[in-house]
Amino acid sequence: MKNVKDLITIDNDILGGQPVFKGSRVPVSSLFSHLEKGISLNDFLDDFPSVDKTIAISVLELSLEQDF
């Protein structure tokens, strides 16, 4: 399992501290919003080319492992 800090950045200077994908300014919540609307992961990645596919998949896998 990857460490969440390897996948997500939280910095008050980037989008007011919203969690974003590491190496981007794209909020993690945007991935889940896309998926909830039925938009595929590949289409999300097309919309946000600064998000690394491996990181997006790891975030999804990590979310499945969490007990919310």
Secondary structure, DSSP 8 states (H G I E B T S, - for coil): ---GGGTEE--TTSGGG--EETTS--BHHHHHHHHHTT--HHHHHHH-TTS-HHHHHHHHHHHHHS--
